Amino acid sequence: MEATGNGEKGLHARVLESLGPAITAGDHPPGTVLRTDELAERFDVSRTVIREAIRVLESMHLVTSRRRVGVTVRPTEEWNVYDPRVIGWRLAGRDRPRQLRSLTVLRSAVEPVAAGLAARHATPAQCAELTEHAMGMVATSRGQQLDAYLVHDMAFHRVVLTSSGNEMFARLAEVVAAVLTGRTQHHVMFTDPDPAAVTLHVQVAEAIRTGDAARAEALTREITTGAMAELDVLAP
């Protein structure tokens, strides 16, 4: 089967969204060799479409492709576990609780420090943005508005990380967004967010605005500790 243009892009996405989750879920364990011709037949697409999907998987370090060998699934420890798509696929799989826990531990290590730095480096515009999204979280924290709440929650944490002034922390914004999205999409949250956690976000915004680095760090640590406690209940 051959396709071109937007049709081919759609086919490529379909292959990727099937093959990627299958690899991260362990349906194709490390060392498994996948043949391009067999994949083309299985998905009823051209070899060009398969090769394009494989190139994306290679960029994530999920597979390696060699002439006369085929496409080999790489060891788990070689995967780009910070790629938001890899995170999303892993969260959709059977290993979701462990993946959520691992990512929440990462947040716990990074975000409090980032918040402390943000209190020193955030611009007035960034402070205003933090306050706006904290208030948005308050406004959507009741009435089972989790999707609307998620928009503000992701934006809030993105601003904290980017306003830290540390480019390494800033690059983790997509990772944190993927974690927050996964919690919502896979119902690893209470029907309405914890009121105490919502209040903490408002207090973090204020601490950053007033330049109180120690308070911003301590409050953010409370947020991440609470997120870990929720996992103990919802995804043990």
Salt bridges, closest charged atoms under 4 A:
ASP27 OD1 - ARG94 NH2 3.20
ASP37 OD1 - ARG47 NH1 3.68
GLU52 OE1 - ARG55 NH2 2.51
GLU78 OE1 - ARG74 NE 2.92
ASP83 OD1 - ARG85 NE 3.67
ASP95 OD2 - ARG98 NH2 2.78
GLU111 OE1 - ARG107 NE 2.55
GLU111 OE2 - HIS157 ND1 2.62
GLU129 OE2 - HIS133 NE2 3.94
GLU129 OE2 - ARG158 NH2 3.25
ASP153 OD1 - HIS157 NE2 3.13
ASP153 OD2 - ARG183 NH2 3.88
ASP153 OD1 - HIS201 NE2 3.71
GLU206 OE2 - ARG209 NH2 2.67
GLU217 OE2 - ARG221 NH2 3.21
ASP232 OD1 - ARG101 NH1 2.96
